[in-house]
Amino acid sequence: MKELLKEDYSKVIGALKEVKINNLFARAVVENHVSGKVYVDDVNNPTTVYVIHPYGMSLLFGKHDNQAFNRAFKDYALNKENLRDTHEWMQAYPEQWDSTLKELFADCSIKSSDNDSGQTKNIVELNTRVNFKFNPEKYASLKKDIKVPTTSAVRTGKQEFESMQGTVIPLNFWNNADDFIDNAIGYSTYYENELACTAYASVIIDKFLELGMETVPKFRGKGLARYTCSKLIDHCLKNDYEPIWACRLENIGSYTLAQKLGFEDVLQIPYYRLSN
């Protein structure tokens, strides 16, 4: 595995655009919207590529039977050299990678449902990633059931960007507040004068807008996420963006919310949590 310099990212963009699963977060890195990392088998003629988004999502794609790269990648997946202090969530394309990775990780993989101890080191945890497709007709029929809170959502500005707490927040997907305000869109909802929920574009590429969403734990169960996301979806429809949603199947809250907003489960693929 060799790290590709930013000025050479153009060498992999063509292959990345051919990836048929959700690739927007990887494109955000390769097209220099955010600063991540790209590893390849050969910096002059890359055929196997691994892209890491700063949030910790990653995509492995290209030639799946490159034995030298694969051996090095297993060490990376298990964090043998302590290159990171957190895990990475990886998906792979094309599907031939599934059998390759099953064999590569045969002695160190565990299903998330079997990981009762919550082990995170020296293993690769097997999960499932869901890609959704937005159905505007379904959304229109479901929208009448969305509860509108007493305080309407506001356009996410610098204050909301910098003060929103949680994991899936704009701060983790954009360089800074100015970058977000200039290049993205989001809505935030307050509850009893406290910032409670945000829905925002985690990436916008071409006419695709991928949704990110976070609700402060004490405000969950009040319908704020569905309402706030609907404001962003309405923005997409008004401005001819296709809203994109993807999540772990094991994330029941996100999976259910997507369906309540008119998204349909169209693809389930293996999702690998690499060691920290």
N, C-alpha and C positions, 0 to 999 in steps of 0.2 A: 504494500500500500504506500502510495506516494501522494503527498499533498499537492494539489494543483494550485498554481498561483492565480490570483484574481484576474490578471490580464489574459489568462488562458481559458477562462470559463467558457468562452465562445466555442471551444472544442467539444463541449458536451451538450450544449443547448439543443442542438438538432435531435440528438437521441432522447433527451429528456422530454421534448415536446411530443415524442411518439409514445410515451408512457400512457397507458389507457386508464390507470387508476388515478386517484386524486394526486396531482403533482404540483399544485399551486404553491405549497410551502417550499418545495424544492426549487421551483422556478424563482421564487422570491430571493433565494440565495444566489442562484446562478446568474440571474439578471440584475444582481446588485441592488435590490431593494432593502435588504438587510445583510448584515455581516455574519456569515456562517463559515463552514469548512467544506471542502470538496476533496475527496481522496480518489485516486484512480490507480489502475494497474500500470499505465505507461503515460507519462506526462506528454509525450510527443504524439502518441496515437492511442488515446484512451478507449478501451472497449468495455471495461467494468468500472462502474462509478458508484461512489457512496457520498451522498449529500446530507449534511447535517444543518438543520435550522437552529438558531440560537435558543429557541424554546425547548429543544431536546427531541424534536421529531426528526426522523431521518428516512431516506429512501435509498435502497440498493437496487441498481438496475444495470442492464447490459448483459454481457457474456457471463453465463452462470457456471461454466466448467473451467474456469481459469484457476488451476490448482494452487499455484503460488500465491495468488491474491487471496484465495479462500482460506488457506492456512494462516496467513497473516490476519485475515479478517476475524477468524475465530479467536485469536489472542486479543484482538481489539474488542470484540464483543464481550469477552470475559474480563476486560480491563486489566490484563496481565501487567501492563506497564504503568498502571495508575495514571492514565492520561486525563481522567475526568473524576469528579467527585459526586456525580449524579448519574442516573441511568438515562438511556435513550430509547425512544419508541420507534421501532423500525418496521417499514413495510417494504416489500420487494416485488420487482416486476422484471420479466414476465413470469408466468406461473411455474415455469421450469425451476425457478429458484426454490419453490416450496420443497421439492424432493431433495434438492441439493442441500438446503439448510437443515432438513430433517436428518440427513446423514451426517452433516458436519457437526451438528449439535446433539447427536445421539446420546452422548455420555454426560451432557450438562444441561439438558432442557427439562422443563417441568411445566405442566399445565397450570394456569392461574388458579383453577379450581382445586388443585392438589397442593398448592403452596400454602398450607395452613399456617406455617411458621412465619410467613412473610419474608422469606429469604430473598436477598437482593444481590448478594455477592457470589461470584463464581458459578452463576447459572444464567440461562436465558429462559425467561418466562414466556410461555405461549398464551397469547390472547387472540381476540378477533377484532378486526377493524371493519366498520360498516361505512360504505359510501352510499349516500342518499341522492335521490333525484327529486327536484322540486316540482310539484304539481300545482300550478296556479289555480286550476278549477277547484281542487280539493281545499286549497288554502281559503279561497273565497267562501266556500260553504262552511268552513270551520271558524272563520273569523268572527261570526256573530256570537260565538260562545266565549270570546276573550273578554275577561273582566278588565274594565278600565279603573285604575286606582284613583284615589282622590287627588293625587298630585300627578300631572301629566309628565311624560318623559321630556327631557331637554336634550338639545344637541350636545354631544360630548365635547367639552372644551378642555383647556389646560388644567383647570381645577379638578375636573373629574378624572382626566387622564392620570394626573399625579397622585390623587388621593384614593383611587379605587383599590380596595384590598382583595387579595385572593391569588389564585394561580393563573387562571385563564383571563388575563387582563391585558388591555392595550399596551401597557408598559413592556410586556414580554414579547411583543410582536413588532414594535416600531422603535426606531432609534431614540426618539424623544418626542415631547409634546408637539413641537413645531412640525416635525416630520409627519406625525399623525394628522394634525390639523390640515396640513397642506395636501396630503396624499390619500387620506382615508375619510371615513365617516363613522359615526357612532351615536347611540342614544343612551342616556342614563336616566334612571328613575330614582327619586328620593322617596323615603317613607318616614314620616314623622321627623322631617327635616334632616334625615341622615341619608347619605348616599347608599343605596341598597342594591342596585342592579345595573349592569351595563351590557349592552349588545353592540358589537362593533365589527368593522371589517378587519379581520386578521391579515388579509392580503387582498389586493385588487390587481388582477392581471387580465388584460384584454377586456372582455365584457363579463368576467366572472368575479364574484365577490364572495369570499368565504367568511362565514359568520363565526365570531367568537363570542362567548357569553359567560358572565359570572354573576352570581348572586351572593351577597354576604350571608353566611349561614343562618344568622338569627332572623333573616327576612325571607327564608325559603318557605314554600308552601302557601304563599299569598297570591300567586298568579303573576308576580312581577316579571319573571323571566319570559313568559309567553307574551305578555303585553309589550315588553321592551323590544323583544325580537321582532314582533309584528311591525313595530315602527321602522325597523331597519329593512324588513322585507318590503314594506310599502315603498320605501325609498328605492329599492332595487327595481320594483315594478314600474315606478314612475320614471326611472332613468335608464331603463332597458339593460339592467344587469341581471345575470342569472345567479340567484343565491345558491351557495354551496354549503353543504353540511356533511361532516364526517365525525365519527366518534368510535370509541371502543364499545363493542356489544355489551361488555360487562358494566359500562356506565349507564345504568338503567335510567337515571334521571335525564341525561342528555338524549338517549335513544327515544324515550317516551315523548319528550318535549318536541323533538324533531317531527314526530308523527302528528302531534297536535297542531303543528304549523304547516302541514301540507307536504312534508317531505316523505318520500317512499323509499324503503329499504330495497336497493337494487343490486348490491354487491357486498359479499362478506369475504374477507381475505385474512390470512394469518397476520398477526401483529405481534412483533417480538420485542419484549422489554429486555434490553441489554444490561449487563451488570453495572453497578456503580463501584 
